[in-house]
């Protein structure tokens, strides 16, 4: 948590990209400022066109203000990032995003300071002092020589150029992708040919066993590249909802053999209690890197080797894991890509709705209580 003061807007503007992990573009960023010491709390980004929209903008502003209040905000700052020219003095008040946010925040958080950052400069909206805020804005180089920036660089924090760069695309040779597809087709055909419940259960159980084998390999050898034929098997298995759910439950510590019971068709209350470790603000647990890191490494390879439509299950699980870790930006990218592959993939739709509502995972809510 970082202390800011009203005379230090440069420090706040320098901090925001480090808090988000990327340089915002065409965005509105709402900042919670807590207490008399003006400590920065929640930093929430939304698309600027969405906050400006006459139909959904006010509702989005209301949601943002609600999250700031839940964070303990005593006041708020709004920062607009635009690719266009900075608003001139006198026309900034007409910006619909500002009007929507101030309309919701004003009665609860008082006057909202608004800054705008463009391609070459930044300025405070409403400032009429040309020495303080020239029409073209102060140069962005001002933001590179701040105490916050120096501290972040020394501590190793980095900012990528854009939101999409938070999750770089993994390049896979065409031959490996073809081998993966052929293996996935073979295992999917075996599933289709399983005409009785016993055969289907055997197929699911074999898929879960193969997943566990490669998970153990990744845990024992970080960075291990899994063979395309093995990745194809995982692709086919994850397309089965019960296997996918068993893989998910395997990320939650202390569940014993619940995953095996799930692939056998179990759907009882024990599943809800296990998922409470992710969702519940009372019993919620932070993810265990020993379990999550090898699964992430394996899922990234599965998604990278998959054809477009087959990526959805792996990308959705990656999105859920990122959300569970409290990284909403990465979660959103994974879920956007999952829905781009299969717009009707139900788990991705549910998680995207959860993310859009601003609901944090259980352990984060428990800490904020």
Long-range contacts (C-beta under 8 A, 24 or more apart in sequence): 1-39, 1-40, 1-41, 2-39, 2-40, 2-148, 3-37, 3-38, 3-39, 3-40, 4-33, 4-38, 4-39, 4-40, 5-38, 6-38, 6-113, 9-113, 9-115, 9-124, 10-142, 10-143, 10-146, 11-146, 11-147, 11-148, 12-40, 12-77, 12-79, 13-79, 13-115, 13-117, 13-122, 13-143, 14-143, 14-144, 14-146, 14-148, 14-149, 15-40, 15-148, 15-152, 16-43, 16-79, 17-159, 18-148, 18-149, 18-152, 18-157, 18-159, 19-43, 20-45, 20-159, 20-163, 20-329, 21-158, 21-159, 21-160, 21-166, 21-329, 22-159, 22-160, 22-161, 22-162, 22-163, 22-165, 22-166, 22-329, 23-159, 23-160, 23-161, 23-162, 24-81, 24-117, 24-163, 25-81, 25-83, 25-162, 25-163, 26-81, 26-82, 26-83, 27-80, 27-81, 28-78, 28-79, 28-80, 28-81, 28-97, 28-101, 29-78, 29-79, 29-80, 29-81, 30-64, 30-65, 30-67, 30-68, 30-76, 30-77, 30-78, 30-101, 31-76, 31-77, 31-78, 31-79, 32-67, 32-68, 32-71, 32-72, 32-73, 32-76, 33-73, 33-74, 33-75, 33-76, 33-77, 34-71, 34-72, 34-73, 34-74, 35-72, 35-74, 36-74, 38-75, 41-68, 41-71, 41-72, 41-73, 42-67, 42-68, 42-71, 42-73, 44-68, 44-358, 45-329, 48-80, 48-81, 48-82, 48-97, 51-96, 51-97, 51-100, 51-101, 52-95, 52-96, 52-97, 52-100, 53-96, 54-96, 57-96, 57-97, 57-100, 58-100, 58-103, 58-104, 60-100, 61-100, 61-101, 61-103, 61-104, 61-105, 62-104, 63-357, 63-358, 64-101, 64-104, 65-101, 65-104, 65-105, 65-108, 65-109, 66-358, 67-358, 68-105, 68-109, 69-108, 69-109, 70-368, 71-368, 73-109, 74-109, 75-109, 75-110, 75-111, 75-112, 76-105, 76-109, 76-112, 77-112, 77-113, 77-114, 77-115, 78-102, 78-105, 78-112, 78-113, 78-114, 78-115, 79-114, 79-115, 79-116, 79-117, 80-114, 80-115, 80-116, 80-117, 81-116, 81-117, 82-116, 82-117, 82-118, 83-118, 83-119, 84-118, 85-118, 86-116, 86-118, 86-121, 86-122, 86-123, 86-135, 86-136, 86-137, 87-116, 87-125, 88-135, 89-126, 89-127, 89-128, 89-135, 92-116, 92-125, 92-126, 93-125, 93-126, 95-125, 98-125, 163-329, 163-332, 163-333, 164-333, 166-329, 166-330, 166-333, 167-330, 167-333, 167-334, 167-337, 169-304, 170-300, 170-301, 170-303, 170-304, 171-304, 172-304, 172-305, 176-228, 176-305, 177-228, 177-305, 177-307, 179-228, 179-229, 179-232, 180-228, 180-229, 180-231, 180-232, 180-235, 180-305, 180-306, 181-232, 181-307, 182-232, 183-228, 183-229, 183-230, 183-231, 183-232, 183-233, 183-235, 183-236, 184-232, 184-233, 184-235, 184-236, 184-306, 184-310, 185-232, 185-236, 186-232, 186-236, 187-232, 187-233, 187-235, 187-236, 187-237, 188-236, 188-239, 191-236, 191-240, 201-263, 201-264, 201-265, 204-237, 204-240, 204-242, 204-243, 204-246, 204-263, 204-264, 205-260, 205-263, 205-264, 207-233, 207-234, 207-236, 207-237, 207-240, 207-243, 207-263, 208-237, 208-243, 208-246, 208-247, 208-259, 208-260, 208-263, 210-234, 210-237, 211-237, 211-243, 211-247, 211-250, 211-298, 212-250, 214-298, 215-250, 215-294, 215-295, 215-298, 216-294, 218-294, 218-295, 218-297, 218-298, 219-290, 219-293, 219-294, 222-293, 222-294, 222-297, 223-297, 224-297, 225-301, 226-298, 226-301, 228-305, 231-301, 231-302, 231-305, 232-305, 234-298, 234-302, 234-314, 235-302, 235-305, 235-306, 235-310, 235-314, 238-302, 238-313, 238-314, 238-317, 239-310, 239-313, 244-313, 244-317, 244-347, 245-271, 247-295, 247-317, 248-317, 248-320, 249-274, 249-275, 250-291, 250-295, 251-287, 251-291, 251-292, 251-295, 251-321, 251-324, 252-277, 252-278, 252-285, 252-291, 253-277, 253-285, 253-288, 253-291, 276-362, 277-362, 278-320, 278-324, 278-361, 278-362, 279-361, 279-362, 280-362, 281-362, 281-365, 281-366, 281-369, 282-362, 282-366, 283-362, 284-361, 284-362, 284-363, 284-364, 284-365, 284-366, 285-362, 285-363, 286-325, 286-363, 287-321, 287-324, 287-325, 292-321, 292-324, 292-325, 295-321, 296-321, 308-341, 309-341, 309-342, 310-341, 311-337, 311-338, 311-341, 312-338, 312-339, 312-341, 312-342, 312-345, 312-348, 313-345, 313-347, 315-341, 315-348, 316-345, 316-347, 316-348, 316-351, 319-348, 319-351, 319-355, 320-347, 320-351, 323-351, 323-354, 323-355, 323-361, 324-361, 325-361, 326-360, 326-361, 326-364, 328-355, 331-355
